[in-house]
Amino acid sequence: MQKKQDNIDAIFKVDQINEDFVFNDRVARVFDDMLDRSIPFYSEVILSIARIFDSLLDDGVKVVDLGCATGATILQLSRLLKKKTLLFTGIDNSQAMLDQATLKAELFSKQDCLTFTREDIMDLHQPGTSAFILNYTLQFIRPLHRKGFLEQLFDNLIPGGICILSEKTISHHPKLNRSYIDIYHQLKKERGYSELEIAKKREALENVLIPCSVEENRSMLHSAGFVEVEPFFQWFNFVSFLAIKPL
């Protein structure tokens, strides 16, 4: 199905950006296109998560997507895992994003298994959760608060529960880090973004998205209490982890 023109990400084609990146109405309208074009192998990561859930989760358990945005992730998971009766909850602090998510759930008749709540994920209270999804969300939390947030997430998981963490990362090897960024920008150009758009978005995100290294993300998960922490996907400076809470 062809995308409508007003659903295509052209936010950074304007002449000047005078503010940091904000998840407002304008971003919500084009967010799915932004994901498709900005996150390498996004669909493959979702498919991998579905396979993990199919293997590790029982029927009827609760799955919570933190920073769910327009609900694209849990909507796709509910479609891929239609033989399982998983109960999905999406949490976000942007009403514009949640309006889009709720509309999608209605359009695809998924209201019975998808619910959306407007909350600050830093005030997380979801006891009895079997799986948390944290896809490209932790990077927007100030580094000083990430460890405490992951500890809170860990406490809300049932024994044996899992956390999916996907993040944009950095390398502390300067030359390698520069190469990875260049490769990523080339991919964005291949997907239709101009060099000017790429530069403007990077400037807007500079004080908002603060990535850590693969090792730092793994260390934070271990410090929060997770013993088993394994990457299940990596493309240069994008990594997805599976972390399991001990029984």
Beta strands, then each sheet from edge to edge (+ up, - down):
strand 1: 62-66
strand 2: 87-92
strand 3: 114-118
strand 4: 129-135
strand 5: 157-170
strand 6: 212-213
strand 7: 228-235
strand 8: 238-244
sheet 1: 3+ 2+ 1+ 4+ 5+ 6+
sheet 2: 3+ 2+ 1+ 4+ 5+ 8- 7+
end
